[in-house]
Amino acid sequence: MPRLRYCAGVAPGVFLALVAALAFGIVTPLVQRAAHDTGSFWTAALLYLGAAIAAFPSRRPGAEARLERRDALRLVAIAVFGAFLAPALLAWGLRRTSGASAALMLNLEAGLTVGLGRLLYGEHLGRRVLVAASLIAAGGLVLVLDRRALDGDALGLAAVALATVGWALDNALARPLADRDPGAVVRAKGLLGAGLSVALALATAGARPTPPAALAIAACGAVGFGLSLRLYLKAQRRLGAARTASVFALAPFVGALVASALGDPISPMLFVAAALMGVGVWLHATEHHEHVHHHEPMHHEHAHRHDDGHHDHTHDPMPAGEHSHVHEHAPHAHAHAHAEDLHHRHH
């Protein structure tokens, strides 16, 4: 039985999730300032309109699997939770709390996504991952209990916490779409979410943004929601929902640092929360999962390479780099380091 020597997408997946976290974390406190005088639904609409516009540059035809008609209902669900409710709640909460507190409160999303990944998809969660998720949750609890860290009212922080619930549901529901073209997923989600938010903004007569504020919010959406989500989906296809969320938990640290650099007050307990969350992320990022495993026959389509040990079908001529088409896998068994990607979703 062969034992492969490569790491099946673990390191690239962690890197993609880290860059996604940086993009989202930097933007969170900037949204607070750009959207201070703008209604919550207008803010949500502009964030995801910016995300959709940023996603329009696509890869060459045939490089990624296209969205299918059967994906429509799932796309609507992730747009409602992740591109409509969650950003509106975040925008409302950011006006009532500090950027640093809100940024670290967003770390609750990671623990929720880990739980949903296990519940919905049976993702393997060993002792190390469970300890990491517990530390992240403990860091969020420290923020909730520390009144000095909560620079804002309880309703504002509750709104941010509810936003993390929406994004956790979005992350979990989007996992089957991670193997589709990420640009197409971001475009569809962004346009659906922006459309819903505009409808509510017009119905509720929320405060409209000034042109400079609209441009600033849309730019934040392009980076923190468009680029970040595109990279997050690519990481999720390699790591699974739970582990990607754990690495992405670095985003609130980045947001808190940016907020403090912009003048937000810092409580000593924020560093305690950051330390707990940071250890949790480190435990996940250094996880090594390797054993003999069996692959069942599969018939599917996704972007793949021919040097990854799982795609040995032939082409004439053989394409260079990643490409996508319908292909089959014969049953086989081997051993190598791997994560919860498309070919390793065993319990």
C-alpha positions, -999 to 999 in steps of 0.1 A, spaced: 0 0 0 17 33 -11 25 60 14 26 94 -3 52 120 7 33 152 -1 9 172 20 -25 172 3 -32 209 3 -29 215 40 -2 242 39 -16 261 9 -51 259 25 -37 275 58 -20 302 38 -52 311 18 -72 312 51 -46 335 67 -46 359 38 -85 359 38 -83 366 76 -60 396 70 -83 410 43 -114 408 65 -97 418 97 -82 450 83 -116 461 69 -138 456 100 -127 488 119 -126 507 86 -162 499 79 -171 513 114 -157 546 104 -168 547 68 -204 537 76 -209 557 108 -237 579 93 -251 553 69 -281 530 75 -274 494 82 -291 480 51 -274 506 28 -240 496 44 -247 459 38 -258 465 2 -226 485 -6 -203 460 11 -216 431 -10 -220 452 -42 -183 459 -38 -176 422 -32 -196 413 -64 -177 439 -85 -143 427 -72 -152 391 -81 -159 398 -118 -124 391 -130 -126 353 -137 -101 326 -144 -97 312 -179 -126 290 -191 -123 255 -179 -101 263 -149 -129 260 -123 -162 240 -121 -192 261 -130 -222 267 -108 -252 245 -116 -289 249 -114 -291 227 -83 -269 252 -64 -295 280 -67 -313 273 -34 -280 270 -14 -268 303 -30 -300 320 -19 -296 307 17 -260 318 20 -269 352 5 -297 357 31 -275 347 61 -241 359 50 -247 388 26 -279 403 40 -286 396 77 -250 393 90 -235 425 75 -266 445 85 -263 433 121 -225 440 120 -231 476 107 -258 482 133 -235 468 161 -204 487 150 -222 520 156 -227 510 192 -194 495 202 -157 500 196 -139 485 166 -115 465 188 -143 449 208 -164 442 178 -134 427 159 -125 403 187 -162 394 192 -163 382 156 -140 353 167 -172 336 179 -178 327 143 -149 302 143 -163 281 172 -198 281 157 -185 271 123 -164 243 138 -196 229 155 -216 232 124 -189 215 103 -191 185 127 -229 185 129 -237 189 92 -208 171 75 -194 148 102 -160 165 99 -133 148 119 -125 168 150 -98 153 171 -88 163 206 -65 190 193 -91 207 172 -117 205 200 -92 221 225 -85 248 199 -122 256 194 -127 257 232 -98 282 236 -113 304 209 -147 303 226 -131 311 260 -115 341 245 -149 353 233 -163 347 268 -136 368 284 -147 397 262 -183 393 271 -175 393 309 -150 421 309 -169 454 311 -137 474 304 -133 457 270 -169 463 261 -166 499 249 -202 502 238 -237 490 248 -247 454 253 -271 455 223 -243 465 200 -222 436 210 -252 413 208 -258 424 172 -222 416 164 -225 382 180 -257 375 160 -237 385 129 -213 357 137 -242 333 138 -252 344 103 -217 340 89 -212 306 106 -244 294 89 -231 309 57 -197 292 60 -213 258 67 -239 260 40 -212 272 15 -189 242 20 -204 222 -9 -199 253 -31 -162 255 -23 -154 232 -52 -172 255 -77 -157 286 -92 -151 309 -62 -155 340 -83 -189 329 -95 -200 321 -60 -189 355 -47 -206 373 -76 -239 354 -71 -239 359 -33 -229 395 -35 -255 405 -60 -283 386 -42 -273 400 -8 -270 436 -22 -304 433 -39 -321 422 -7 -304 449 13 -313 477 -11 -350 466 -10 -350 468 28 -330 501 28 -357 517 5 -385 502 26 -372 514 59 -359 548 47 -325 543 62 -299 570 61 -283 571 27 -245 574 23 -227 604 9 -208 596 -24 -174 595 -6 -189 572 21 -205 549 -5 -171 546 -24 -153 538 9 -178 512 20 -178 495 -14 -140 495 -14 -141 478 20 -165 453 6 -143 445 -24 -113 437 -1 -129 424 31 -159 406 16 -150 399 -20 -113 390 -20 -116 375 15 -145 353 6 -128 341 -26 -97 331 -7 -118 316 21 -137 293 -3 -104 281 -18 -91 274 17 -123 256 26 -120 232 -4 -86 221 11 -93 223 48 -130 218 53 -154 241 71 -142 237 107 -104 240 101 -107 269 77 -128 288 103 -102 281 130 -74 297 109 -97 325 99 -100 333 136 -69 355 132 -91 381 115 -104 396 147 -68 400 160 -59 420 129 -91 441 133 -84 448 169 -48 460 161 -60 482 133 -88 496 156 -62 504 183 -39 521 158 -69 543 148 -74 553 184 -98 528 200 -92 521 237 -76 488 246 -84 469 278 -58 445 293 -83 417 291 -83 421 253 -48 407 254 -59 378 276 -87 370 250 -62 374 222 -38 350 239 -65 323 243 -76 327 208 -41 328 194 -32 295 211 -63 280 196 -54 291 161 -18 278 166 -30 244 177 -51 241 146 -25 254 122 1 230 134 -22 199 133 -8 169 115 -34 143 104 -20 112 86 -31 76 84 -39 49 59 -73 57 43 -94 42 15 -110 62 -13 -143 51 -27 -151 54 -64 -161 90 -73 -176 108 -103 -175 146 -100 -161 179 -113 -137 203 -96 -104 222 -102 -75 197 -99 -39 190 -108 -22 158 -120 7 159 -95 -14 156 -63 -15 118 -61 -53 116 -66 -58 125 -103 -41 100 -125 -64 101 -155 -49 110 -188 -52 138 -213 -40 143 -248 -22 167 -245 -17 169 -207 -28 204 -194 -4 224 -172 -16 235 -138 -52 234 -125 -81 227 -148 -117 214 -143 -138 188 -160 -159 158 -150 -137 129 -141 -138 96 -122 -117 81 -94 -111 44 -91 -111 30 -55 -76 29 -39 -59 32 -5 -28 51 6 -13 71 34 -3 108 35 -10 140 55 -43 154 46 -72 176 58 -110 177 52 -108 184 15 -130 170 -13 -112 136 -13 -108 131 24 -142 135 40 -141 104 61 -151 105 97 
